Amino acid sequence: MKSEMSKKEIENYIHEIFSGNPSPKEIKKAKKLAMSKNIKLGKLKRKFCKRCYSLFDSKNSEIRIKKGFKIIKCKNCGDVSRWAMS
């Protein structure tokens, strides 16, 4: 990867990372790239833990729906993410 990429190239690279099964290291790299060019991750930010950067799946997360919120608990680090249902 070259050091100076355009905003569109970085967006494509981030979507390419999340299309597969990214490791926490790759997720952290994608988030850092997005922050450097002020790119919003949108729905992608709901797919990983903000604390340990592990991708949420059925093995490492618990999902509950309570009072209009989707509550996701990471089994790796214990962090809890809450998202409003819309």
N, C-alpha and C positions, 0 to 999 in steps of 0.2 A: 504494500500500500504506500503510495507516495505521500509526502508530508503535506502538500497543499492540494486539497481536493475541493471541488465546488460544493455548494449546498445540496444540489440535486444528486451529485454522486454519493455524498454521505447519506442522504435519505435512502437511496437505492441500496447502499451497503448495509444500512441498519435493517431494512426489510429483508434482505438476503440472510442476515444473521438469524433473525427471528423465524424465517421460513423453515429452518432445520430444527435441530435439537441443540441449542446453544449451551455452552458451559457457563458457570458463573463468571469466569474470567472474560468470556466473549460478551456477556450481557453488560458487565461493568464497562468494557471498552466502548460498546455501542452507546451507553448512557453518557459517557464522557464526551464522545464525539458529538452527540446531540446537544449537549450543554455548550460545547465550544462554538457551535454555529447557530445557537439559539433555535434549534429545531424541536418542535413539540412531538412527544412520543405518542400522544393520544391514547388509544385503546391498548397499545403495546405495553404501557406502564402497569397495566393491571395483570400482566402475565408473569411477573416475577416479584420476588420478595425484595423490598427496598433495603433490608438490613444485610442479608447474606447473598443476594443476587441469584438465588436458585430459581429455576423455572418452575412455576406451579403445575403440578400434575396430580393424579389421584393418589400417588404413593407418598408425596411429601407435603400434602396440605389437607386441611379440613375446611369444608365450605358449609356455611350456615346462612339461612335467610331469616332475618328477624327485624320486625318493625320497619320494613322498607329499606333495609340495608343488607348488602351482601358482605358477610364477614368471612375472611379467609385467614386461617391460622397456619403459619409455616411450621412444619414439624421439625425442620432442621435447626432453627434458631428460636422458635417460639414467638416470633413477631406476629402481630395481628394487624391486618389491613381491613378497612371498612370503606365500602363504596355504596353510594346511594343508588337504589334501583331506579331505572328510568325507562 
